[in-house]
Amino acid sequence: MKHLFVILSSIFLLNELIAQENETSKWAIETSLTFPIVQIYQFHFAYRFNEKSEFLVGPCFQNFDKETFSVNAYTLLLGYRYYIWRNLHLENELYPAYNKIYSTLDQKYYDGFEAWNEIRLGYHVFLINNKLYIEFAPGIGFGIFRQNKPPNFDKEMDAITFVPQINLGFKF
């Protein structure tokens, strides 16, 4: 929670330093406000290369527990966002990762590569000077593949997961 306060304070301070509105902003930085609830931490950079399209890239760290195993993955977020109308957009995010899963059933580590995908419908709500925004982007997530699965992995991981994503972003 302390880290979130530091991030939010920094964004507000930066927003005040850049008081002049700039409609030509192509870059933004975003972080999830909802992922830390499930012990996933990420931020990403967005680059808007034309009026309708934006690329996303950034690091992500997953550190959560299921009933019989613990996940500890360093992930790269890769995404594409397509604006349908004004700030309404469709988004696809791919999370390729190297994951070291610890199984409590046999006290062994199961190292391997995996990929997770999320599809979202989102909307940006701008707050201050068209720089600071909140993005509401609910969607669905699903695993594409996983090497070296621990026991009970398929049982405990949902095939399709609802993702109630809320991001905080800043254009610069």
N, C-alpha and C positions, 0 to 999 in steps of 0.2 A: 504494500500500500504506500510505503514511503517513496518507492521508486516512481509510482504513478503520480504522486504529488509533485515530485521534482520534474518529471516530464511535462506535466500540465503547466506548472509555473514557468518553465522555460519557454513553452510554446506561447503563453500569454505575453511574456516579456518580449519575445522576438516579434510578436504581432504588433506591439506598441512601438517598437523600434522601426518597423517598416509600416508607417502609418498611411503612406500613399497607396491607393488602390492601383493594382496593375493587372489589367485584363489579359496581358500576354503571358502570364505565368504558365510555364509548361511543366514545371516540376512540383511535386508535392511529397510530403512524408506523412505516413499514416501508421497508427498503432491500434491494436485491438483493445477495446475496453471489456469485452466479454470473454476472450480466450483465457486470461489469467484465472478466471473462476474455475476452469478445468485444468489448470497448471500447464498452459501452453502460452509461450511468450514470443511475440513477433513484432517486427516493424518492417515496413517496406517503403521503397521509393516508387513513385508513379511518374511516368514521363508521358505527357500528352503530345503525340506526334502529329495529330491533326484534329479537326473539330469533333470527330466522332470516336476516336480511338486512343487508348492509353495502354502502355505496358507497365507491369508491376514486377519488382524484384526486391528481395530482402531476406534476411536471416530469420529463422524461427527455431525455438527450442521447445521440445515436448518432454515433460517430466511428470507423468501421471501413473496412477496405480489402477489396475483392474483386480478382480477377485484373486487370481492366481499368478499374476505377473505384473512387473513394473516396466514402464517404457521410459527410455532415456535416449532421445533422438535429436541430432543436429540436422536441421532441415533448411532447404533453400526454397523460398516461395517464388514461383514464376507465374505471372498472370497476365490476362488480357481483359480489358474493360471496353465495352462498346456502348456509347451513349445513344439511347433511343430517342429521347425527347428531353431537352434542357438538362437537368441533373439526374434524370432517370436512366439507369443503365443495367445491362446484363454483364455478368462477370464470370470468368472461368479461372480458377487458381489450381495450380499443380504444385504439390509438395513432395519432391523427391527427397529421400532421406537415407542416411545410414543409421540404423537403429540397433541398440544393444539392449535387448529385452532380457530381464532376469525373471526366471520362473521360480516361484516358491514351492511348486510341486516337487521338482527334482534338484533345486538349488544350483541350476546351471544357467549360463548366459547363452543367448541365441542371437548371434550377430548376423546382420544381413541388410540388404538394400530393400527399400520399399517405395511405393508411390501412393499418394492420397490425392484425390481430386475433389474440388468443391465448385458447385455451380450456384450463382446467386443472382437475385434481382435486387438492385440497390438504388438509393436516392441520397444525394448530398443536400444537407441543410446548412447554408452558410450563416455564420454567426457575426463575425467582425470583419469589416472591410473586404469582404469576399476572399479572405485569406484563411481564417480558421473555420473548420466545418466539422459536422458530425455526419457520418455515413451510416444509414440504416440499410443493412444488406443481408436479410435472411436467405438461407439456401439449404442445399442438401450436400452431404459429403459421403464419399465412398472410397474404399480401397481399390486400387487397380491391381497391385501385386505385392507380395511379401515373400522374401527368401527366408528360409530357416525359421519356420514358425514354432513357437513353444507349444507345449500341450495346452489344450483348451482355448487356443487363440481364436479359432473360428467360432467357437461357442460364445465367447465373451465380447468379441468385437461385433457390433451391429453392422449388418450388410450396408444399410443406408442410414445416415444420421442427419437429423435436422440440426442446422447450425444457425442459432440466433445471433448473427454477427452485428456488432456496433463498433465502428471505428472512429477515432478522432484523427483529423488530418489538418495539415497546414500547407498552403501553397506558398512557394517562394520563387 
